[in-house]
Amino acid sequence: MTSQVIELARREGGQFRSVRLALEEGGGLKLETQDIGSGPGIWGDGDEYEFWVSVAPAALPKLAFELLREKFAGRLDAVDACRDWCKTHGIEHEFGNWV
């Protein structure tokens, strides 16, 4: 069961594809794709295929660390950019400084 789902990408037409990100009820994440009309399905349906990657709640800190490292690596403005990004996306955070 999921508590929140957003669609990240969608292609309409003969080869439909939808990519969704779901926050699972237990706190994990699932990134999932549904293809329709793209060829033989795995379960004999013939035109539908679904696949996903699930990340357990215990692995989310590592996922967040690696995504932030990738996003901000090499940036001298990383702290300011991260603060602004958190504000923009409504992510609770604390900014501090010492002078």
GIWORA-V698205 format. One record per helix or strand of 3 or more residues. SS is the DSSP state (@ for helix, = for strand). FROM is the first residue (numbers start at 0). TO is the last residue. Records with the same first field share a line. If there is no record, write none. Layout:
SS: FROM-TO / FROM-TO
//
This chain:
=: 1-10 / 15-23 / 28-35 / 47-54
@: 56-71 / 77-87
//
